[in-house]
Amino acid sequence: MKLLHTSDWHLGRALHGRKRHAEHQAFLEWLAALIETEDIDVLLVAGDVFDNSTPGNVAQELYYRFLCRVAASSRRHVVITAGNHDSPSFLNAPGDLLKFLNIHVVGCACPSPEEELVTIAGTDGEPRLIVCAVPYLRDRDIRTAEAGESVEDKERKIIEGIRDHYRKVYDTARRKNSRLKSPVPIVVMGHLYAAGGKTVDGDGVRELYIGTLLHVGTDVFPPDIDYVALGHLHIPQTVSGLGRIRYSGSPLPIGFGEGTQEKSVMLVEFPCSTSRATEISVPRFRELMTLRGDWQTIVRNLEDLKSRGSNAWLEVIYEGNEMIGNMRALLDETIAGTGMEILRVRNNRILEHALKRMTANETLEDLDTTDVFKRCLEAHEIPEEKRSALLDAYREILVSLNEQDLLADVVHKA
């Protein structure tokens, strides 16, 4: 029995306003080819299929085209669980239809543990694997709120609720396994933040429960589970040094903080009673690079990338002492005619200069967004006659951003 474990696709993700549909399409085509080449029996997708609860048409098309391609090849199975970014109802909606294609979807915690079990049969019709398809467990699924409870009480209840849920599902799987003619491996899926898990700045990983640093210990997983396929953290890793408990990581770097990471999917084989897991590297479909330093260093690095024909998306962090007011225009001029694109520029010199203009008794909290913009105009030494028009344009942008946030809230609540 050969399994492929992946997670955190984040279909529909944008990076500084740029959609990443081409990268996701390339990944899914590569993944479908890998499934065929390695003759995979079961694909496990451990949450965060989409980047938000209302995925756009292109993201949906990528998802369903991929599932159709996999379903059309032999008797392969796909097991998909929801993550914290996914809409449970959206994933569950076509569930009954997808079952006929051997695609099993669990979008939310189910009333009965049996409903989160997926039994995989071999070509002879005999069971070969039991999957405990546990989705992301939302606060309301595992905890009853009580008036006057402390943060510590909430955290304790959440941990207890998660542990209790996994125990019930796994005990149900174990009882089912005991009734089979020959016991089969049991695999557990999950979407959570395991204690000791590694993250990086800028990876987009959200804290999951009530805004705390609450991480789940490995003791929530019974020790005799054959393999635990986790999602949520984007760095491929084992948990607490246990090879049977793994994060596959995200297949694409979600932000510039992950730009240098090696991405992978996990090939899990059951040649006998124990699992054997192997990382398979995912190709880099587009480079995400951060260039930092003084002006000469940044230009030198850009010229080097140009000579290599790079099509990277870039983040530029200027750390020089020279004040450069038209930096963005100069950078765009430097990469003109190449496949590169600068998505973000951070001018630390301007930021420091603006903050130095704060009085001794001021803190950043004392300033509103317009005050900070005015300080930046001063730092850039913008002539007085131009400041009024720039302030008007800035205020218009703020209003537009606030309206977008309100619309997002309305869609989410609907």
N, C-alpha and C positions, 0 to 999 in steps of 0.2 A: 504494500500500500504506500503510495507516494503522495504527499501533501505539499502544497505551496502556500505559504503564509505571507500575507501582505496586509497593509493597513494604511490609513491616512492619505488617501489619494487626493482629497480636497479638490475634486472636480469643480470648475468654475472659479477657482482662486484667481485673484488679481494681485499684482505686485506694483504698488505705487501707480495704480490706475491702468496698468497693462494686463490684459487677460492672457492666460497661459494655455489656451485651448490647444495650440499646436504641440506644445510639450506633452500635454496629457494624451493627445491622440497618438503621438509617437511612443509614449510609454505603454499604452494599452495595446498597440499593435505589437510591440516587442513582447509584452506579457503573454498575449495570445499565442505568439509563435513559440515562446518558451514552454508553455503548457503542452503544445503539440510535440515539440522536440523531446522534452523530458518524459512524455507520456504520463502526465500528472493525472491522478485519480480524483483528487479533491482540491479545490481552491478555497482557502479561508481568507475572508476579508474582514478584518477586526475593527470596523468602525471608521467614521469620518470619510465616508465615500464621497460626500459633497462638502463644499466649504461652508455652506449655509443652509438654512431650513427651506429656502425658496430658490432652488437652483434654476438657472436660466435654460432656455431651449437647447443651446449648444451642449451644455454640460449633461443634460438629460439624454441627448442624442448619443453622445460618446458612451455613456453608461449602457444604454440599451443595445447599441450596436455591438459593443464588446460582449455582452451577455449572449446575444444571438450567435455570435461567432463561436463562443465556447460551447454553447448548447448544441450547435450543429455538428460538433466533433465527438464521435463515439458516445460512451455512456459516462461522461464526466459529470461530477457534481460540483456545485458552487454553494458555499455557505456564507451568508453576508449578515453581519450584525451592525446595528446603528451605533454611532459615536455621539459625542456631545454636540458636534456641529450639525448632525443630521436631523431631519424631521422624521420622527417615528411613523406618523401617519402616511407621509409621502412614500417612505420605503415599503411600508406594509401594504399599500393600496393594491399593487398588482401581484401580491403574494400567492394567491390561489392559482392564478394563471402560470406564474413562474415555476410552481411546483411540478407542473407537467413537463417542464424542461430540465428537471433535476436541479433547479435553483431554489435554495431555501433561504428565506429572509426573516429575520427576527428584529423588529424595529423598536420594541419596548419590552419591559418586564411583563411576563405573562401571568395570569391568575394561577395556572397550574404549572409546576416544574416540568411536567411531561411535555408541555408545549414548546419548551426551549431545548428539547432533545431532537437531534437529527441522526437517524441510523442510516449508515451508508452500506449498501449491499454491493457485493462483487458481481462479476459477469454471470456467476452461477446462481445469483439470487440470494445467496447466504450473506448474513451480516459480516462486515469486515471492520467497521469502525463506528463508534458512538461519539458524536460531537455535542458537547454542552454549549449551545450557542447563546451565551449570556451577553446581552447588549449593554450599552452604557446605562448604569442604574441611576436614575434621577432621584433627587432628594425625596420627592413625593412617593416614589416607589418603595423606599426602604425606611422611612422615618415618619412618625406621627408627631407633629409639632404640639408643644404644650406651652401654656402661658407661663411666663416667668423663668423659663429654662435658660441656663447660661450657655455661652459659646462652647464651653467644655462639654456640657451635657449634649449639645447638638453633635459635636464631633464624635463623642462616644457612641451615640445612637447610630450615626452614619456608619461607623466602622462595624458595629454589631449587626446592622442591617445588611451590609455588604457580605459579611461573613456568613450570616444566616441564609442569605439567598443562594450563595455558591454551595453551601452545605446541602441545602434541600435539592438543588438541581443535580449535584454530583451523587448524592445518596440515591436519587431516583435512577440515574444512569447506572450506578453500581448494581442496584436490584435488577434492572433490566438485563444487565450483562450476565448476572448469575443464572438467569433463566435460559440463556443461549446454550446450544450444544457445545460450542467452544468459545471461551472468553475472547473478547476483542479489545484492542486499545481504546482508551477513553481520552479524548482531547477536549480541553476547556478553552473557550474564547472569552476575552474580556476587553473592556475599554476603560482604563483607569490609570491613576498615577501611583505606581508602586514605589514604596519607600526605597530610597537609594538610587532611583532612576536618574539618569543624566539628561540635562537639557542644555541649550545654549541661548544666549541673548538673541532676540529677534527671530525666534523660531515659531512664534505665534501660538505656542502651547498655552491654553487657558487653564487657570485653576478651576477645579471641577465643582467643589462644594462650598457654598456659603462664604466664598471669598477668603478661605483659610489656606494654610499650607498643609492641609490634611492629606497625607499620603498613606496608602494602604500597604500593610505588611504582608509578606509572602505567606504568613500563617493562615490567611483566608483560603488558601488553596490546599486541600488535603494532600499529604505527602505521597500518596500512591497514584496521583494523576500522571498519565504518561507524557503529556505535553500541554503547556499552557501558551496559547497564541494571543499575545496582547497587542493592543493598539493604544494610541494617544500620544506617546512620546516619539519624537521624530528621529532620534538617534538609534540605530540598530544596536541592541545590547541584551545581555543576559541580566537577570535580576538576582542580586545577592550572590552572584557567582554560580547560580543554579542553571545548568545548561538546558534543563527541561522547561524553564520559564523564560520566555523571550519576547522582546519587542522586535518586530521586523523593521520598524522605522518607516518614515515616509519615502516614497520612491523618487520624489522631486524635492530639491531644497526649497523650503517654504518661504524663506527670506534670505537676506544677505548673510545673516548669522550662520546659516547652514551651507553657505556657498562652497566651502572647501571639503565638506563631508563626503565620504563614500556612501552611496545609497545602495540598498540591497533588498532582496526578498529572501525568505527562508525556505529551503527545500528540506522537508522532514520525511524521513523514511522509517518504516516499521518492518525491517527485515526479520525481526523476531519479537521478543516481548518488550524490548526497550527501543526508544526512538533514537534516530541519528539525524542531527540537524546540520545543514551546511548553508553558509551564506552565498548567495549568487549576486554579484554586483550588477546594479542597474546602470546602463550607459548614461552619460551626461548629455542630455539633448540640447541644453543651452547653458553656457557658463554664467554664473552670478559671481561678480568679483567686486571687492572693496579695495579701492586705491586710496592710500593715505600718505601724508607727508607734506613737504613744502612744495611750492609751485614747480620747481625744476624736477623734483622726484616724480610728481604726478605726470608731467608732460613726458618724461623719459619712459615711464611705464606705459603710457598711452601709445607712444611711438613703437614700443616693443610689441604691443598687442596688434597694432596696425600691420607690422611686418609679418605677423603670423596669420593674418587674415581672420582675426577673431570676430565673432558675432556676439560677444558677451554683452549682457546687461550690467551696467556699472553703478556703483555707489562711490562717490568721491568725497573724502573727508580731508579738507584743507587744514593743515596744522602749522603753516608757516607764519612768520612774523610780519611779512609785507601785507599791507592792506590792499586787497584786490576787489574793487567794487563790481566789475563786470565779468566776474569769473565764469558764470554760466555761458555767456556768449563766447568767451575765449575757449572754453572746453568744447562747445558744440562746433566751433570752427576747426579745432584740432582733429576731431573725429569725422568731419564731413566726408562723405563718399565711402564710408566704411559700413560694415554690418553692425557696428557697435551702437549702443544707445545708452545714454546716461539718464538713469531714472531718478537719482537723488543726489543732491549736492549739499554738503554741510560745511559751512565756512566757520570753523571754530574761532578764528581771529575776530570776525565780525561779532559773533555772539559774546565773546569775552569783552570786546570793546564796548558793546551796548550795555552789558551788565555793570561795567566799571562806572558808568554814568549814574548808577543808583547812588543815592546819598547814604551816609553812614548808618542811618536808622531804617533804611528801606530793606525789604526782602522781596523776592520775586512774587510772593503771595500778595504783597501790597499793590502790585500792578495788574491791571487788566490787559486783555490782548491788544487793545488799541494803544495803551501806554508803551508796551513792549515794541510795537511797530514804530511808534514815534521815536523811541530810542535807537532803533535800527536805522531810521532815516538820518538821525543825527550822526550815527557812527559812520554811515556812508557819505556824510557831508553833502547830502542832497540840497540843492538850492531851495530857499524858502518858497519861491514862486511855483515850484513843482510839487511841493508837499501836499497842498490841498487836494489836487487831483488824485495823487497816489493814495491819500487817506480815504477819499470817496470810493476809489476802486477796491481798496482793502475791505472797507465796511460792506460793500456789495458782495464780496466773496464770502465774508463771514455769514451774512444773511443766507446766502445760497447753501452754505454748509449746514447751517442750523436747520434749514428747511428739509434737507436731505435726511438728517438724523431723525427729524420728526416723522417723515414718511416711512423710514425704516422701522420706527417704533410702531406705527400704525399697522404696517404689514405684519410685523411679528405678533402683535396682539390679536390681529384678525385670524 
